[in-house]
């Protein structure tokens, strides 16, 4: 039975199985070795994500995920008093919600590999351009997210990961190491381009390898076709199937 790797998050996770998406690349990398399960919910913040925990990660499951990525915070960091205020969650509550999620996952399986991913940086100008192109005269006049505020949430995410002893990826910092990251990695000031998806994929694979979930070291679920004798196929399947 293949192990499951669950991707839990908001729209950046929900979109990750699209062509060139980081989830699709991960599924390809772990093909025939682990099933990558998409659990992304567009627009969700950590407050709303808590309602899903017992449905997605039931306690007492006989097959809990071998690894889970938690990629939340882009919506929590929406500014109070602006157009996306409904999604806003104060940073201290954000950290506490992440703490509850991690604790629940550890209760599901103490050996589960848990990876916290910070929200990506925000291209405020790109968000405004997207709003004008999408909504015209009804577009927001003030940014509903800022890169500075999102950085505060990213810092909180990394601090919490260290406190809880789980792995983390500082996507907010990593992307800003590249000149022109605003348009290179973000298509609308927030969501990822193909290049942005590639960054997430590379960082997740690196963390998985550094832990113990290196795809190159995992066995195929059933024999490779080269191991099957055309005249005596039963022999290749005796150990796992018969």
C-alpha positions as CSV (number, residue, x, y, z in Angstrom):
1,X,0.0,0.0,0.0
2,X,1.5,3.3,-1.0
3,X,1.8,6.0,1.7
4,X,0.0,9.3,1.4
5,X,1.5,12.7,1.3
6,X,-1.2,15.4,1.9
7,X,-1.0,19.0,0.7
8,X,-3.1,21.1,3.0
9,X,-3.6,24.8,2.3
10,X,-5.5,27.6,0.5
11,X,-5.8,28.5,-3.2
12,X,-2.0,28.2,-3.7
13,X,-2.3,24.6,-2.8
14,X,-5.7,24.1,-4.5
15,X,-4.1,25.3,-7.8
16,X,-1.0,23.2,-7.4
17,X,-2.2,20.3,-9.6
18,X,-2.6,22.6,-12.6
19,X,-0.1,22.2,-15.4
20,X,3.3,23.2,-14.0
21,X,2.0,23.3,-10.5
22,X,4.2,22.3,-7.5
23,X,1.7,19.6,-6.4
24,X,1.6,18.0,-9.9
25,X,5.4,18.0,-9.9
26,X,5.5,16.4,-6.5
27,X,3.0,13.7,-7.7
28,X,5.2,13.0,-10.7
29,X,8.4,12.7,-8.5
30,X,6.7,10.3,-6.1
31,X,4.9,8.3,-8.9
32,X,4.4,4.7,-7.9
33,X,6.0,5.4,-4.5
34,X,3.5,7.6,-2.7
35,X,0.1,9.1,-3.4
36,X,0.1,12.9,-3.3
37,X,-3.3,14.0,-2.0
38,X,-4.6,17.5,-2.7
39,X,-6.5,19.2,0.1
40,X,-6.4,22.9,-0.9
41,X,-9.3,25.3,-0.2
42,X,-9.3,28.6,-2.0
43,X,-9.8,31.6,0.2
44,X,-9.5,29.8,3.4
45,X,-7.6,31.1,6.4
46,X,-6.3,29.1,9.4
47,X,-9.5,29.9,11.4
48,X,-11.7,28.2,8.8
49,X,-9.1,25.4,8.2
50,X,-9.6,24.3,11.8
51,X,-13.1,23.1,11.0
52,X,-11.7,20.6,8.5
53,X,-9.1,18.9,10.6
54,X,-11.3,16.0,12.0
55,X,-12.7,15.4,8.5
56,X,-9.4,15.4,6.6
57,X,-7.2,13.9,9.4
58,X,-9.5,11.7,11.5
59,X,-8.0,10.5,14.8
60,X,-7.6,6.7,14.9
61,X,-7.1,6.4,11.1
62,X,-5.3,3.1,10.2
63,X,-3.5,5.0,7.4
64,X,-2.5,8.5,8.5
65,X,-0.4,10.5,6.0
66,X,3.3,9.8,6.0
67,X,3.8,13.6,5.5
68,X,1.7,16.8,5.4
69,X,2.5,20.2,4.1
70,X,0.6,23.1,5.8
71,X,0.6,26.1,3.5
72,X,-1.6,28.8,5.0
73,X,-1.4,32.5,5.9
74,X,-1.8,34.4,2.7
75,X,-5.4,35.0,3.6
76,X,-4.9,35.5,7.3
77,X,-2.5,38.3,6.4
78,X,-5.3,40.3,4.5
79,X,-5.5,43.7,6.1
80,X,-8.3,44.6,8.5
81,X,-10.4,47.5,7.2
82,X,-9.7,46.7,3.5
83,X,-11.6,44.8,0.9
84,X,-10.5,41.3,2.0
85,X,-11.1,42.0,5.7
86,X,-13.4,38.9,6.0
87,X,-10.3,36.7,5.6
88,X,-8.2,38.6,8.1
89,X,-6.9,36.7,11.2
90,X,-4.6,38.5,13.7
91,X,-1.1,37.2,13.6
92,X,-1.1,35.8,17.2
93,X,-4.3,33.9,16.4
94,X,-2.7,32.7,13.2
95,X,0.1,31.2,15.1
96,X,-2.2,29.6,17.6
97,X,-4.3,28.1,14.8
98,X,-1.2,26.6,13.2
99,X,-0.2,25.2,16.6
100,X,-3.6,23.5,16.8
101,X,-3.2,22.1,13.4
102,X,0.3,20.7,14.1
103,X,-0.8,19.2,17.4
104,X,-3.7,17.5,15.8
105,X,-1.5,16.0,13.1
106,X,1.0,14.8,15.7
107,X,-1.9,13.2,17.5
108,X,-2.9,11.4,14.3
109,X,0.6,10.1,13.9
110,X,3.7,11.0,16.0
111,X,6.0,10.0,13.1
112,X,4.3,12.1,10.5
113,X,6.6,14.5,8.6
114,X,5.0,18.0,9.0
115,X,6.2,20.9,7.0
116,X,5.0,24.5,7.6
117,X,5.2,26.8,4.5
118,X,5.0,30.5,4.9
119,X,2.8,32.6,2.6
120,X,4.7,33.9,-0.4
121,X,5.7,37.6,-0.7
122,X,3.1,40.1,-2.0
123,X,3.6,42.3,-5.0
124,X,1.3,45.2,-4.0
125,X,1.5,46.8,-7.4
126,X,0.7,43.5,-9.1
127,X,-2.4,43.1,-6.9
128,X,-3.6,46.5,-7.7
129,X,-3.1,45.9,-11.5
130,X,-5.0,42.6,-11.2
131,X,-7.9,44.3,-9.4
132,X,-8.2,47.1,-12.0
133,X,-8.1,44.6,-14.9
134,X,-10.7,42.4,-13.2
135,X,-13.1,44.9,-11.6
136,X,-12.5,48.1,-13.5
137,X,-14.1,51.1,-11.7
138,X,-15.1,48.8,-8.8
139,X,-11.5,47.8,-8.1
140,X,-10.0,48.5,-4.7
141,X,-8.2,51.8,-4.3
142,X,-5.9,50.6,-1.5
143,X,-3.9,47.3,-1.3
144,X,-5.8,44.6,0.6
145,X,-2.4,42.9,1.4
146,X,1.0,44.3,1.9
147,X,4.4,42.5,1.7
148,X,5.5,44.0,5.0
149,X,2.5,42.6,6.9
150,X,2.7,39.2,5.1
151,X,6.3,39.1,6.3
152,X,5.2,39.4,9.9
153,X,3.0,36.3,9.4
154,X,5.9,34.5,7.7
155,X,8.2,35.2,10.6
156,X,5.5,33.9,13.0
157,X,5.2,30.7,11.0
158,X,8.9,30.0,11.1
159,X,9.1,30.8,14.8
160,X,6.3,28.4,15.5
161,X,7.9,25.6,13.5
162,X,11.1,26.0,15.5
163,X,9.1,26.0,18.8
164,X,7.1,22.8,17.8
165,X,10.1,21.0,16.3
166,X,8.7,20.6,12.8
167,X,10.2,21.5,9.4
168,X,9.5,24.8,7.7
169,X,10.0,26.6,4.4
170,X,10.4,30.4,4.4
171,X,8.9,31.0,1.0
172,X,8.5,34.7,1.8
173,X,12.2,35.2,2.1
174,X,13.3,32.7,-0.5
175,X,11.4,34.3,-3.3
176,X,12.7,37.7,-2.6
177,X,16.3,36.6,-3.0
178,X,15.7,36.7,-6.8
179,X,15.7,40.1,-8.6
180,X,12.4,40.8,-10.3
181,X,10.6,38.2,-8.1
182,X,7.4,40.2,-8.3
183,X,6.6,39.3,-11.9
184,X,8.8,36.2,-12.2
185,X,7.1,34.3,-9.4
186,X,3.7,35.9,-9.0
187,X,1.1,36.2,-11.7
188,X,-1.4,38.5,-9.9
189,X,0.7,39.8,-7.0
190,X,-0.2,36.7,-4.9
191,X,-0.7,33.5,-6.8
192,X,2.2,31.6,-8.4
193,X,3.5,31.6,-11.9
194,X,5.1,28.4,-13.3
195,X,8.4,29.7,-12.0
196,X,6.9,30.4,-8.6
197,X,5.5,26.9,-8.5
198,X,9.0,25.5,-9.3
199,X,10.4,27.3,-6.3
200,X,7.9,25.7,-4.0
201,X,8.4,22.3,-5.5
202,X,12.2,22.5,-5.1
203,X,11.9,23.6,-1.5
204,X,9.5,20.9,-0.6
205,X,11.6,18.2,-2.2
206,X,14.7,19.5,-0.4
207,X,13.0,19.4,3.0
208,X,11.6,15.9,2.3
209,X,15.1,14.7,1.3
210,X,16.7,16.2,4.3
211,X,14.1,14.4,6.5
212,X,13.7,10.8,5.4
213,X,11.3,11.0,2.5
214,X,13.6,10.9,-0.5
215,X,11.8,9.6,-3.6
216,X,15.0,8.1,-5.1
217,X,15.4,5.9,-2.1
218,X,11.8,4.6,-2.0
219,X,10.8,1.3,-3.6
220,X,8.1,1.0,-6.3
221,X,4.8,-0.3,-5.1
222,X,5.0,-3.3,-7.5
223,X,7.8,-4.8,-9.6
224,X,9.3,-2.7,-12.4
225,X,8.3,-4.1,-15.8
226,X,12.0,-5.0,-16.4
227,X,11.8,-7.5,-13.5
228,X,8.9,-9.4,-15.0
229,X,9.7,-12.6,-16.9
230,X,7.2,-12.8,-19.8
231,X,7.2,-16.6,-19.6
232,X,6.9,-16.8,-15.8
233,X,5.4,-13.5,-14.6
234,X,4.2,-15.0,-11.3
235,X,7.8,-15.1,-10.0
236,X,8.1,-11.3,-9.9
237,X,4.8,-10.9,-8.0
238,X,5.2,-13.7,-5.5
239,X,6.5,-11.6,-2.6
240,X,4.0,-8.8,-2.8
241,X,0.9,-10.3,-4.3
242,X,0.7,-14.0,-3.9
